[in-house]
Amino acid sequence: MRRRVRVVGIGSGGPDQITVEAIAALRESAYAVAAVKGAEDPLVDLRRQLLARHAPGVELVGVADPERDRSSSSTSSHVGYRGVVLDWHEARSLAWERVLADRPGDVAVPVWGDPAFYDSTLRIVDRILARGRLDFHVEVVPGISALQVLAARHRLVLHEIGGTVTVTTGRRLAEVVAGGADNVVVMLNADLPLDGLLDWHIWWGGNLGDEGECLVSGRVRDVLSDLRAHRERLRAEHSWVMDVYLLRRPG
């Protein structure tokens, strides 16, 4: 049988959010792989804890993540940002390829949330396959995404009756609002670019699934200062913050 690389969604952070299918995929793998960002990466530690709980004996192999160009001169435009990310993907895929070449057996790649939402893992794996040095079969195991957890925690439906929901990043929020979107889920936030949306309603969640998760909802102008304070607190307490929110235009 061909070697398998399984890209496994593990939920937004809670150890009980992982599915039975995902647990089986982890347990059937020879080892797991994760990118390590910096000398200490708390998200790698959380992956190790999840493996120890649900797939004991499966080693997590950390791969030092290449540095990404974050300078404003390179990332100020969408074209520039895309180019920087593609270069980073290429460097990351080469690093992962070296590990896969040195270690035989089926591999699991545990991914936060679901591999289909704002995650680069499948693109990295495709780059490795395209170079033709390694041959393997790719399987994807879906996971519970932060979008689903946000809706569940706030007990809401992400769209109005018969309506639409736009999913975007904090970087492109102003662009999609200017284009007419009135019901927007926002992910990958470096900050909270909401000063021009003070009358919109927001349902926000920070570090969803973690023990320290935080929820806030209300009119943006009424809760914005609290939201920014919560983001800084989460970052200080946990060394990381991942937040997602739904914005809805008034009326």
C-alpha positions in Angstrom: 0.0 0.0 0.0 1.1 3.5 -0.7 2.2 5.6 2.3 -0.5 7.8 3.7 -0.3 11.4 4.9 -3.4 12.3 6.9 -4.3 15.9 7.4 -6.5 15.8 10.5 -8.8 18.5 11.9 -8.6 18.4 15.7 -11.0 21.1 16.7 -10.5 24.7 17.8 -8.6 23.8 21.0 -10.8 21.8 23.3 -9.4 18.2 23.8 -13.0 16.8 23.6 -13.8 18.5 20.2 -11.8 15.9 18.2 -14.0 13.4 16.4 -13.8 9.6 16.7 -12.7 9.5 13.0 -9.8 11.9 13.8 -8.7 9.9 16.8 -8.6 6.7 14.7 -6.5 8.5 12.1 -4.0 9.7 14.7 -3.7 6.3 16.3 -3.1 4.6 12.9 -0.2 6.9 12.1 3.5 6.1 12.7 4.0 9.7 13.9 2.6 13.2 13.6 4.2 16.4 12.3 3.7 20.0 13.3 5.4 23.3 12.5 7.3 24.9 15.4 7.3 28.7 15.5 10.0 30.1 17.7 11.9 28.6 20.7 8.7 28.0 22.6 5.4 27.3 20.7 2.5 26.8 23.1 0.3 25.4 20.2 2.8 22.6 19.7 2.6 21.8 23.4 -1.2 21.6 23.1 -0.9 19.2 20.2 1.4 17.0 22.3 -1.2 17.0 25.1 -3.9 16.0 22.7 -1.9 13.1 21.3 -1.0 11.9 24.8 -4.7 11.8 25.6 -6.1 10.4 22.4 -3.2 8.6 20.7 -0.6 7.7 23.3 2.6 6.5 21.8 2.3 8.6 18.6 5.3 10.9 18.6 4.9 14.5 17.5 7.8 15.6 15.3 8.4 19.3 15.4 9.7 21.0 12.2 11.2 24.4 12.6 9.0 26.8 10.7 10.9 29.1 8.2 10.7 32.8 8.9 8.1 34.7 7.0 8.6 38.3 5.6 6.2 40.4 7.7 7.5 43.8 6.7 4.9 46.4 5.7 6.7 47.1 2.4 6.1 43.5 1.3 2.7 42.8 2.7 0.8 46.1 2.4 -1.0 45.0 -0.8 -2.9 41.8 -1.4 -0.6 40.9 -4.3 2.5 41.5 -2.1 1.0 39.5 0.8 0.1 36.6 -1.5 3.7 36.5 -2.9 5.2 36.5 0.6 2.9 33.6 1.7 3.7 31.5 -1.4 7.4 31.9 -0.7 6.8 30.9 2.9 4.8 27.8 1.7 7.7 26.7 -0.5 10.2 27.0 2.3 7.9 25.1 4.7 7.2 22.4 2.2 10.9 21.8 1.7 11.4 21.5 5.5 8.5 19.0 5.8 9.8 17.0 2.8 13.1 16.4 4.5 11.4 15.0 7.6 9.1 12.8 5.6 12.0 11.5 3.5 14.0 10.6 6.7 11.1 8.9 8.5 9.1 6.1 6.9 5.5 5.2 7.8 2.1 6.9 7.7 2.0 10.4 8.9 -0.6 12.5 10.6 -0.7 16.3 10.5 -2.9 17.6 13.2 -4.6 20.9 12.1 -6.5 23.4 14.3 -10.1 23.5 13.5 -10.8 22.1 10.0 -8.2 21.9 7.2 -10.6 23.6 4.8 -10.6 27.0 6.6 -7.6 29.3 6.4 -5.0 26.6 6.9 -2.0 26.0 4.6 -1.4 22.3 5.3 -3.0 20.9 2.1 -1.1 23.4 0.0 2.1 22.4 1.6 1.4 18.7 1.0 0.5 19.4 -2.6 3.8 21.2 -3.2 5.7 18.1 -1.8 3.8 15.8 -4.1 4.3 18.1 -7.1 8.1 17.9 -6.8 7.9 14.2 -7.3 10.6 13.1 -4.9 8.1 11.4 -2.5 5.0 9.4 -3.3 2.1 9.1 -0.9 -1.7 9.1 -0.7 -3.3 12.2 1.0 -6.4 11.8 3.2 -8.3 14.6 4.9 -10.2 14.2 8.1 -12.6 17.1 8.8 -12.7 18.8 12.2 -14.9 21.2 14.2 -14.0 24.7 13.1 -13.9 27.9 15.1 -16.8 29.1 13.0 -19.0 26.3 14.4 -17.8 26.7 18.0 -18.5 30.5 17.8 -22.0 29.9 16.6 -22.6 27.2 19.3 -21.2 29.3 22.2 -23.4 32.3 21.2 -26.4 30.1 20.4 -26.9 31.7 17.0 -27.2 30.9 13.3 -24.4 32.5 11.2 -26.8 33.8 8.6 -30.3 35.4 8.4 -33.2 33.4 7.0 -32.3 32.6 3.4 -29.3 34.9 3.7 -25.6 34.6 3.1 -22.5 34.7 5.3 -19.2 35.9 4.0 -16.0 34.5 5.6 -12.9 36.6 5.4 -9.8 37.7 7.2 -9.2 40.8 9.3 -6.9 42.0 6.6 -9.7 42.1 4.0 -12.7 43.1 6.2 -12.9 46.6 5.0 -12.8 45.4 1.4 -15.7 42.9 1.8 -17.8 45.5 3.7 -17.2 48.0 0.9 -18.4 45.4 -1.5 -21.8 45.1 0.2 -21.4 42.2 2.6 -23.6 42.7 5.6 -23.1 39.4 7.5 -19.4 38.6 7.9 -17.4 36.0 9.8 -13.8 37.3 10.4 -10.8 35.1 11.1 -7.0 35.5 11.2 -7.0 38.8 13.1 -3.8 40.7 13.9 -6.0 43.3 15.5 -9.6 44.5 15.5 -10.2 46.9 12.6 -13.7 47.9 13.7 -13.5 51.7 14.2 -15.6 52.3 11.0 -18.2 49.7 12.0 -19.3 51.0 15.4 -23.1 50.5 14.8 -22.7 46.9 13.6 -23.4 44.0 16.0 -20.6 41.6 16.9 -20.5 38.1 18.4 -16.8 37.5 19.3 -14.9 34.5 20.7 -11.3 34.3 21.8 -9.3 31.1 22.2 -12.4 29.1 21.7 -12.2 25.6 23.1 -9.4 26.5 25.5 -10.0 26.6 29.3 -9.5 30.4 29.1 -11.9 31.0 26.2 -13.7 34.4 26.3 -17.0 35.5 24.7 -18.4 39.0 24.1 -21.4 40.2 22.1 -23.1 43.6 21.6 -23.0 46.7 19.5 -19.4 47.4 18.4 -19.2 50.9 19.9 -20.3 49.5 23.3 -17.9 46.6 23.5 -14.8 47.5 21.4 -12.6 48.6 24.2 -13.5 45.5 26.2 -12.7 43.3 23.2 -9.2 44.8 22.8 -8.6 44.4 26.5 -9.6 40.7 26.3 -7.3 40.1 23.4 -4.3 41.5 25.2 -5.2 39.6 28.4 -5.5 36.3 26.5 -2.2 36.9 24.8 -0.5 37.7 28.1 -2.0 34.7 30.0 -1.6 32.1 27.3 1.2 33.4 25.0 -1.2 33.2 22.1 -4.6 34.5 21.0 -6.8 33.2 18.2 -10.2 34.9 17.8 -13.1 34.8 15.4 -16.2 36.9 15.2 -19.5 37.5 13.4 -20.3 41.0 12.3 -23.9 41.9 11.2 -24.9 45.2 9.7 -27.6 47.0 11.7 -31.2 46.8 10.4 
